[in-house]
Amino acid sequence: MKRILTLAALFPAPLMAAAFERPIPQPQTDAAEFWFFIGSVALVLSLVAVQWLVSRR
């Protein structure tokens, strides 16, 4: 046990944990917003198509 404490005293930096740094979210790019918009429109159109098909029966 004394050897471990002696090694910890000689090399404290690698044995100590670094402080937690919260990640900073990156802003959305224009391309990501464009494809999200296209996907949202496609989802709404598919829901409208399903509603139209179901209501015909």
C-alpha positions, -999 to 999 in steps of 0.1 A, spaced: 0 0 0 29 24 7 43 18 -27 10 28 -43 9 60 -23 46 67 -31 39 63 -68 8 85 -65 29 112 -49 55 109 -76 31 109 -105 -1 127 -94 -13 140 -128 -20 106 -145 -37 92 -115 -61 121 -109 -93 123 -130 -99 153 -151 -128 176 -143 -160 169 -163 -166 194 -191 -201 197 -204 -203 192 -242 -214 223 -261 -241 215 -287 -232 225 -322 -256 246 -342 -276 230 -370 -262 235 -405 -283 247 -434 -281 214 -451 -294 196 -419 -323 220 -417 -331 215 -454 -332 177 -451 -352 179 -419 -377 200 -437 -379 176 -466 -384 147 -443 -411 165 -424 -430 173 -455 -426 137 -467 -440 124 -434 -470 148 -435 -477 138 -471 -476 101 -463 -499 106 -434 -524 125 -457 -521 97 -483 -528 70 -456 -558 90 -443 -572 94 -478 -567 56 -486 -583 45 -453 -613 69 -456 -622 55 -490 -629 21 -476 
